[in-house]
Amino acid sequence: SGSLSVSSGSVNVGDSFTASVNVSGAAAWVVKVNATGPVTNCSINQADATADAMDTNKTFSATCVATAEGAININLSGDVTSASDGNAVPISGSRSVTVTKKAEPTPQPDPSWT
């Protein structure tokens, strides 16, 4: 199986967050993560198999950077193949991250004005 997670569902412009895919019980895998929206560095492309053809657990991550206000949509696609039955099982998922502008600090009155 495969699952997609993000470290935060809400970030500020300029912040980074992590998109991760956890693959479990897989002897072979094809994992693709693509993101749309105001984001950079947010893709994962992994295709491999275990050397011993035995099932294993793997985690793949990308450090994404929010570049502007808006919504980021992150989508997982691909498949995993278990050693027990040899069938490729499709994996999919999606997560969204909301990007907001960091609040400006409220100006404090200068105490020397009193």
C-alpha positions, 0 to 999 in steps of 0.5 A, spaced: 500 500 500 502 507 499 499 513 503 501 520 502 502 525 507 504 533 508 507 536 515 502 541 515 495 543 512 497 551 512 503 555 511 505 562 510 508 564 503 516 562 504 515 557 508 517 550 507 513 543 508 514 536 507 510 531 502 511 524 504 509 517 501 510 511 505 510 505 501 509 498 505 509 491 503 512 492 497 517 488 493 517 493 487 514 500 487 512 506 482 511 512 486 509 519 483 508 525 486 506 532 483 504 538 486 500 544 483 499 551 485 504 556 488 509 551 490 516 549 488 521 543 489 514 538 490 515 532 486 517 525 488 519 520 482 521 513 485 521 507 481 525 501 484 525 494 487 528 490 493 534 486 491 532 480 494 524 481 492 522 481 499 516 486 501 519 492 505 517 499 507 519 505 504 518 512 505 520 518 500 519 525 501 520 532 498 521 539 501 516 543 498 516 551 498 510 555 498 511 561 493 505 565 494 498 565 497 493 560 494 492 553 495 497 547 493 494 541 491 499 535 491 497 528 488 500 521 489 499 516 483 503 509 481 503 502 484 506 497 488 507 490 487 507 485 493 512 479 493 506 475 496 502 475 490 506 479 484 500 483 483 501 491 481 496 495 486 494 502 484 496 507 489 493 514 489 491 520 494 491 527 494 492 533 500 491 540 499 495 545 503 493 553 504 498 558 503 497 565 507 501 571 507 504 572 514 500 577 518 504 584 519 506 585 526 501 591 529 505 597 530 506 599 538 506 606 540 513 609 541 513 610 549 517 616 548 511 620 545 507 620 551 
